[in-house]
Amino acid sequence: MSATAKVSGALKSVDYEVFGRVQGNGGLRGLPGQGRRAEAAAAAPRYTEQEAKKLGVVGWVKNTSQGTVTGQVQGPEERVNEMKSWLSKVGSPSSRIDKTNFSNEKEISKLDFSDFNTRY
């Protein structure tokens, strides 16, 4: 990743929080014994992780108890911007994105992560 990052220019880091129906079933988290609900709640992080890996960015994603999806993305500026666009406009297939907040956007000298993963 670092060789690609150096070729692509500046490294960027940004925190995000996605609002709307982003955890499946109206934003409700799946509870043990709820089968499809739990499966739907896991969909947003799974698709986010898949898209991040496809774009070659690193960081993390997780569902929050408030029904949002939050995380951090790092990588070459162009790739991070592509991920920001995906988080704002596309998301997982069953999601409805109302808004996405980005914060702590900054240039960084090195990546803090070696991969993109889901936190629980």
Backbone as JSON Lines, residues from 0, in Angstrom:
{"i":0,"aa":"M","n":[0.81,-1.19,0.0],"ca":[0.0,0.0,0.0],"c":[0.86,1.26,0.0]}
{"i":1,"aa":"S","n":[1.92,1.3,0.77],"ca":[2.72,2.51,0.86],"c":[3.38,2.87,-0.47]}
{"i":2,"aa":"A","n":[3.79,1.89,-1.26],"ca":[4.37,2.17,-2.56],"c":[3.34,2.81,-3.48]}
{"i":3,"aa":"T","n":[2.12,2.28,-3.47],"ca":[1.03,2.86,-4.26],"c":[0.73,4.26,-3.77]}
{"i":4,"aa":"A","n":[0.7,4.45,-2.46],"ca":[0.38,5.74,-1.89],"c":[1.41,6.79,-2.31]}
{"i":5,"aa":"K","n":[2.68,6.43,-2.3],"ca":[3.73,7.38,-2.67],"c":[3.6,7.8,-4.13]}
{"i":6,"aa":"V","n":[3.27,6.85,-4.99],"ca":[3.11,7.15,-6.41],"c":[1.92,8.07,-6.63]}
{"i":7,"aa":"S","n":[0.84,7.86,-5.87],"ca":[-0.39,8.6,-6.06],"c":[-0.37,9.99,-5.43]}
{"i":8,"aa":"G","n":[0.66,10.35,-4.68],"ca":[0.73,11.67,-4.06],"c":[0.37,11.63,-2.58]}
{"i":9,"aa":"A","n":[-0.28,12.69,-2.14],"ca":[-0.58,12.89,-0.73],"c":[-1.48,11.8,-0.15]}
{"i":10,"aa":"L","n":[-1.19,11.44,1.09],"ca":[-2.06,10.54,1.84],"c":[-3.05,11.37,2.62]}
{"i":11,"aa":"K","n":[-4.26,10.85,2.74],"ca":[-5.33,11.57,3.4],"c":[-6.01,10.66,4.4]}
{"i":12,"aa":"S","n":[-6.53,11.24,5.47],"ca":[-7.3,10.52,6.47],"c":[-8.58,11.29,6.74]}
{"i":13,"aa":"V","n":[-9.69,10.58,6.88],"ca":[-10.96,11.24,7.2],"c":[-11.83,10.3,8.02]}
{"i":14,"aa":"D","n":[-12.52,10.86,9.02],"ca":[-13.51,10.13,9.8],"c":[-14.87,10.36,9.15]}
{"i":15,"aa":"Y","n":[-15.78,9.42,9.29],"ca":[-17.1,9.57,8.7],"c":[-18.19,8.98,9.58]}
{"i":16,"aa":"E","n":[-19.41,9.48,9.39],"ca":[-20.6,8.9,10.01],"c":[-21.72,9.03,9.0]}
{"i":17,"aa":"V","n":[-22.37,7.9,8.71],"ca":[-23.44,7.85,7.71],"c":[-24.78,7.72,8.43]}
{"i":18,"aa":"F","n":[-25.72,8.6,8.06],"ca":[-27.05,8.64,8.67],"c":[-28.1,8.21,7.66]}
{"i":19,"aa":"G","n":[-29.19,7.64,8.13],"ca":[-30.29,7.19,7.28],"c":[-30.65,5.77,7.66]}
{"i":20,"aa":"R","n":[-31.18,5.03,6.69],"ca":[-31.44,3.62,6.94],"c":[-30.21,2.89,6.44]}
{"i":21,"aa":"V","n":[-29.21,2.84,7.29],"ca":[-27.91,2.32,6.88],"c":[-27.51,1.03,7.57]}
{"i":22,"aa":"Q","n":[-28.34,0.56,8.49],"ca":[-28.05,-0.71,9.15],"c":[-29.1,-1.76,8.81]}
{"i":23,"aa":"G","n":[-29.95,-1.49,7.86],"ca":[-31.02,-2.43,7.5],"c":[-32.2,-2.28,8.42]}
{"i":24,"aa":"N","n":[-33.41,-2.61,7.94],"ca":[-34.64,-2.53,8.74],"c":[-34.8,-1.21,9.48]}
{"i":25,"aa":"G","n":[-34.72,-0.11,8.76],"ca":[-34.97,1.19,9.36],"c":[-33.92,1.62,10.35]}
{"i":26,"aa":"G","n":[-32.73,1.08,10.26],"ca":[-31.66,1.51,11.14],"c":[-31.6,0.73,12.44]}
{"i":27,"aa":"L","n":[-32.47,-0.26,12.62],"ca":[-32.44,-1.03,13.86],"c":[-31.32,-2.05,13.82]}
{"i":28,"aa":"R","n":[-30.62,-2.17,14.9],"ca":[-29.56,-3.18,14.97],"c":[-30.17,-4.54,15.2]}
{"i":29,"aa":"G","n":[-29.56,-5.53,14.62],"ca":[-30.01,-6.9,14.84],"c":[-29.69,-7.36,16.26]}
{"i":30,"aa":"L","n":[-30.63,-8.03,16.86],"ca":[-30.42,-8.58,18.19],"c":[-30.34,-10.1,18.09]}
{"i":31,"aa":"P","n":[-29.67,-10.73,19.04],"ca":[-29.57,-12.19,18.99],"c":[-30.95,-12.82,18.83]}
{"i":32,"aa":"G","n":[-31.04,-13.81,17.95],"ca":[-32.31,-14.49,17.74],"c":[-33.2,-13.81,16.71]}
{"i":33,"aa":"Q","n":[-32.73,-12.73,16.09],"ca":[-33.58,-12.04,15.13],"c":[-33.19,-12.31,13.68]}
{"i":34,"aa":"G","n":[-32.32,-13.27,13.45],"ca":[-32.01,-13.75,12.11],"c":[-31.78,-12.68,11.06]}
{"i":35,"aa":"R","n":[-32.8,-12.42,10.24],"ca":[-32.68,-11.5,9.11],"c":[-32.29,-10.1,9.57]}
{"i":36,"aa":"R","n":[-32.81,-9.67,10.69],"ca":[-32.46,-8.34,11.2],"c":[-30.97,-8.25,11.48]}
{"i":37,"aa":"A","n":[-30.45,-9.26,12.14],"ca":[-29.01,-9.28,12.45],"c":[-28.2,-9.31,11.16]}
{"i":38,"aa":"E","n":[-28.7,-10.08,10.19],"ca":[-28.03,-10.17,8.9],"c":[-28.02,-8.8,8.21]}
{"i":39,"aa":"A","n":[-29.16,-8.11,8.25],"ca":[-29.27,-6.79,7.62],"c":[-28.36,-5.78,8.32]}
{"i":40,"aa":"A","n":[-28.28,-5.86,9.63],"ca":[-27.44,-4.93,10.38],"c":[-25.97,-5.11,10.02]}
{"i":41,"aa":"A","n":[-25.6,-6.33,9.67],"ca":[-24.21,-6.6,9.31],"c":[-23.89,-6.2,7.88]}
{"i":42,"aa":"A","n":[-24.91,-5.92,7.06],"ca":[-24.71,-5.65,5.64],"c":[-23.89,-4.39,5.38]}
{"i":43,"aa":"A","n":[-24.22,-3.29,6.04],"ca":[-23.53,-2.02,5.76],"c":[-22.02,-2.13,5.99]}
{"i":44,"aa":"P","n":[-21.57,-2.61,7.14],"ca":[-20.12,-2.75,7.31],"c":[-19.49,-3.69,6.29]}
{"i":45,"aa":"R","n":[-20.19,-4.78,5.98],"ca":[-19.64,-5.75,5.03],"c":[-19.44,-5.1,3.65]}
{"i":46,"aa":"Y","n":[-20.45,-4.38,3.17],"ca":[-20.33,-3.72,1.87],"c":[-19.32,-2.59,1.9]}
{"i":47,"aa":"T","n":[-19.25,-1.87,3.02],"ca":[-18.27,-0.78,3.15],"c":[-16.86,-1.35,3.1]}
{"i":48,"aa":"E","n":[-16.63,-2.43,3.83],"ca":[-15.32,-3.08,3.83],"c":[-14.96,-3.57,2.42]}
{"i":49,"aa":"Q","n":[-15.92,-4.15,1.75],"ca":[-15.71,-4.66,0.38],"c":[-15.33,-3.51,-0.57]}
{"i":50,"aa":"E","n":[-16.04,-2.4,-0.49],"ca":[-15.75,-1.25,-1.37],"c":[-14.38,-0.66,-1.05]}
{"i":51,"aa":"A","n":[-14.06,-0.54,0.24],"ca":[-12.77,0.0,0.65],"c":[-11.62,-0.84,0.12]}
{"i":52,"aa":"K","n":[-11.76,-2.15,0.22],"ca":[-10.71,-3.05,-0.27],"c":[-10.6,-2.96,-1.79]}
{"i":53,"aa":"K","n":[-11.72,-2.81,-2.47],"ca":[-11.71,-2.66,-3.93],"c":[-10.96,-1.38,-4.33]}
{"i":54,"aa":"L","n":[-11.16,-0.31,-3.57],"ca":[-10.51,0.97,-3.87],"c":[-9.07,1.03,-3.37]}
{"i":55,"aa":"G","n":[-8.7,0.13,-2.46],"ca":[-7.34,0.11,-1.94],"c":[-7.09,1.1,-0.82]}
{"i":56,"aa":"V","n":[-8.14,1.42,-0.05],"ca":[-7.96,2.28,1.12],"c":[-7.96,1.43,2.38]}
{"i":57,"aa":"V","n":[-7.49,1.98,3.47],"ca":[-7.42,1.27,4.74],"c":[-8.24,2.03,5.79]}
{"i":58,"aa":"G","n":[-8.52,1.34,6.91],"ca":[-9.28,1.97,7.99],"c":[-10.22,0.98,8.62]}
{"i":59,"aa":"W","n":[-11.39,1.49,9.03],"ca":[-12.35,0.63,9.73],"c":[-13.77,1.17,9.59]}
{"i":60,"aa":"V","n":[-14.74,0.32,9.92],"ca":[-16.16,0.66,9.89],"c":[-16.86,-0.08,11.03]}
{"i":61,"aa":"K","n":[-17.92,0.52,11.58],"ca":[-18.74,-0.2,12.57],"c":[-20.12,0.42,12.66]}
{"i":62,"aa":"N","n":[-21.09,-0.4,13.04],"ca":[-22.43,0.09,13.36],"c":[-22.38,0.74,14.73]}
{"i":63,"aa":"T","n":[-23.18,1.79,14.92],"ca":[-23.27,2.42,16.23],"c":[-24.61,2.09,16.87]}
{"i":64,"aa":"S","n":[-24.72,2.3,18.16],"ca":[-25.99,2.05,18.86],"c":[-27.03,3.1,18.49]}
{"i":65,"aa":"Q","n":[-26.64,4.19,17.83],"ca":[-27.58,5.22,17.39],"c":[-28.16,4.93,16.0]}
{"i":66,"aa":"G","n":[-27.79,3.8,15.41],"ca":[-28.33,3.44,14.1],"c":[-27.54,4.01,12.94]}
{"i":67,"aa":"T","n":[-26.37,4.55,13.19],"ca":[-25.52,5.08,12.12],"c":[-24.38,4.1,11.85]}
{"i":68,"aa":"V","n":[-23.62,4.4,10.83],"ca":[-22.41,3.65,10.53],"c":[-21.27,4.65,10.59]}
{"i":69,"aa":"T","n":[-20.21,4.32,11.31],"ca":[-19.1,5.25,11.5],"c":[-17.78,4.55,11.19]}
{"i":70,"aa":"G","n":[-16.74,5.35,10.97],"ca":[-15.44,4.77,10.72],"c":[-14.4,5.79,10.3]}
{"i":71,"aa":"Q","n":[-13.31,5.28,9.78],"ca":[-12.19,6.11,9.32],"c":[-11.62,5.49,8.05]}
{"i":72,"aa":"V","n":[-11.26,6.35,7.11],"ca":[-10.66,5.93,5.85],"c":[-9.33,6.64,5.67]}
{"i":73,"aa":"Q","n":[-8.31,5.9,5.23],"ca":[-7.0,6.48,4.93],"c":[-6.48,5.91,3.62]}
{"i":74,"aa":"G","n":[-5.72,6.73,2.91],"ca":[-5.11,6.27,1.68],"c":[-4.75,7.44,0.79]}
{"i":75,"aa":"P","n":[-4.4,7.15,-0.47],"ca":[-4.12,8.22,-1.42],"c":[-5.34,9.12,-1.56]}
{"i":76,"aa":"E","n":[-5.11,10.41,-1.66],"ca":[-6.2,11.39,-1.66],"c":[-7.3,11.05,-2.67]}
{"i":77,"aa":"E","n":[-6.92,10.68,-3.88],"ca":[-7.91,10.38,-4.92],"c":[-8.8,9.2,-4.52]}
{"i":78,"aa":"R","n":[-8.2,8.17,-3.93],"ca":[-8.96,6.98,-3.5],"c":[-9.87,7.29,-2.32]}
{"i":79,"aa":"V","n":[-9.37,8.1,-1.38],"ca":[-10.19,8.49,-0.23],"c":[-11.4,9.29,-0.72]}
{"i":80,"aa":"N","n":[-11.18,10.17,-1.7],"ca":[-12.29,10.95,-2.25],"c":[-13.32,10.05,-2.93]}
{"i":81,"aa":"E","n":[-12.86,9.0,-3.61],"ca":[-13.78,8.03,-4.22],"c":[-14.6,7.32,-3.14]}
{"i":82,"aa":"M","n":[-13.95,6.97,-2.04],"ca":[-14.66,6.3,-0.94],"c":[-15.66,7.25,-0.3]}
{"i":83,"aa":"K","n":[-15.29,8.51,-0.16],"ca":[-16.22,9.5,0.39],"c":[-17.47,9.61,-0.48]}
{"i":84,"aa":"S","n":[-17.28,9.61,-1.76],"ca":[-18.41,9.67,-2.69],"c":[-19.31,8.45,-2.53]}
{"i":85,"aa":"W","n":[-18.7,7.26,-2.43],"ca":[-19.46,6.02,-2.25],"c":[-20.24,6.06,-0.95]}
{"i":86,"aa":"L","n":[-19.61,6.53,0.13],"ca":[-20.27,6.61,1.44],"c":[-21.43,7.6,1.43]}
{"i":87,"aa":"S","n":[-21.34,8.64,0.6],"ca":[-22.36,9.68,0.54],"c":[-23.52,9.34,-0.39]}
{"i":88,"aa":"K","n":[-23.23,8.6,-1.47],"ca":[-24.22,8.43,-2.53],"c":[-24.66,7.0,-2.81]}
{"i":89,"aa":"V","n":[-23.84,6.01,-2.47],"ca":[-24.14,4.64,-2.87],"c":[-24.48,3.77,-1.66]}
{"i":90,"aa":"G","n":[-23.49,3.45,-0.85],"ca":[-23.71,2.61,0.33],"c":[-24.07,1.18,-0.03]}
{"i":91,"aa":"S","n":[-24.56,0.45,0.96],"ca":[-24.95,-0.95,0.73],"c":[-26.27,-0.98,-0.05]}
{"i":92,"aa":"P","n":[-26.55,-2.09,-0.72],"ca":[-27.74,-2.17,-1.58],"c":[-29.06,-1.81,-0.89]}
{"i":93,"aa":"S","n":[-29.24,-2.17,0.36],"ca":[-30.51,-1.91,1.03],"c":[-30.52,-0.59,1.82]}
{"i":94,"aa":"S","n":[-29.45,0.2,1.7],"ca":[-29.38,1.42,2.5],"c":[-30.11,2.6,1.84]}
{"i":95,"aa":"R","n":[-30.49,3.56,2.68],"ca":[-30.99,4.84,2.22],"c":[-30.17,5.88,2.99]}
{"i":96,"aa":"I","n":[-29.3,6.57,2.29],"ca":[-28.4,7.51,2.93],"c":[-29.06,8.89,2.97]}
{"i":97,"aa":"D","n":[-29.27,9.4,4.19],"ca":[-29.84,10.75,4.35],"c":[-28.73,11.79,4.31]}
{"i":98,"aa":"K","n":[-27.64,11.52,5.01],"ca":[-26.49,12.42,4.99],"c":[-25.27,11.68,5.5]}
{"i":99,"aa":"T","n":[-24.11,12.19,5.13],"ca":[-22.84,11.66,5.62],"c":[-22.02,12.82,6.13]}
{"i":100,"aa":"N","n":[-21.57,12.73,7.36],"ca":[-20.7,13.75,7.95],"c":[-19.25,13.27,7.87]}
{"i":101,"aa":"F","n":[-18.4,14.16,7.4],"ca":[-16.97,13.89,7.38],"c":[-16.29,14.86,8.34]}
{"i":102,"aa":"S","n":[-15.32,14.37,9.1],"ca":[-14.62,15.21,10.06],"c":[-13.16,14.8,10.15]}
{"i":103,"aa":"N","n":[-12.36,15.64,10.79],"ca":[-10.93,15.37,10.99],"c":[-10.22,15.03,9.67]}
{"i":104,"aa":"E","n":[-10.63,15.67,8.6],"ca":[-9.99,15.41,7.31],"c":[-8.63,16.09,7.29]}
{"i":105,"aa":"K","n":[-7.59,15.31,7.01],"ca":[-6.24,15.87,7.06],"c":[-5.29,15.07,6.19]}
{"i":106,"aa":"E","n":[-4.19,15.71,5.83],"ca":[-3.11,15.03,5.14],"c":[-2.27,14.33,6.21]}
{"i":107,"aa":"I","n":[-1.82,13.11,5.89],"ca":[-1.01,12.35,6.84],"c":[0.28,11.9,6.16]}
{"i":108,"aa":"S","n":[1.31,11.63,6.95],"ca":[2.59,11.22,6.38],"c":[2.7,9.71,6.2]}
{"i":109,"aa":"K","n":[1.9,8.95,7.0],"ca":[1.9,7.49,6.87],"c":[0.55,6.95,7.3]}
{"i":110,"aa":"L","n":[0.24,5.75,6.82],"ca":[-1.02,5.11,7.15],"c":[-0.97,4.52,8.56]}
{"i":111,"aa":"D","n":[-2.08,4.63,9.29],"ca":[-2.18,4.07,10.63],"c":[-2.68,2.63,10.63]}
{"i":112,"aa":"F","n":[-3.16,2.16,9.47],"ca":[-3.73,0.82,9.35],"c":[-3.09,0.09,8.18]}
{"i":113,"aa":"S","n":[-3.11,-1.23,8.22],"ca":[-2.56,-2.01,7.1],"c":[-3.66,-2.62,6.24]}
{"i":114,"aa":"D","n":[-4.92,-2.52,6.7],"ca":[-6.04,-3.14,6.01],"c":[-7.3,-2.36,6.37]}
{"i":115,"aa":"F","n":[-8.44,-2.75,5.8],"ca":[-9.72,-2.17,6.16],"c":[-10.53,-3.28,6.8]}
{"i":116,"aa":"N","n":[-11.07,-3.03,8.0],"ca":[-11.84,-4.07,8.66],"c":[-13.04,-3.54,9.42]}
{"i":117,"aa":"T","n":[-13.9,-4.47,9.82],"ca":[-15.1,-4.14,10.57],"c":[-14.8,-4.27,12.05]}
{"i":118,"aa":"R","n":[-15.22,-3.26,12.79],"ca":[-15.08,-3.31,14.26],"c":[-16.44,-3.63,14.87]}
{"i":119,"aa":"Y","n":[-16.4,-4.32,16.0],"ca":[-17.65,-4.71,16.69],"c":[-17.69,-4.16,18.09]}
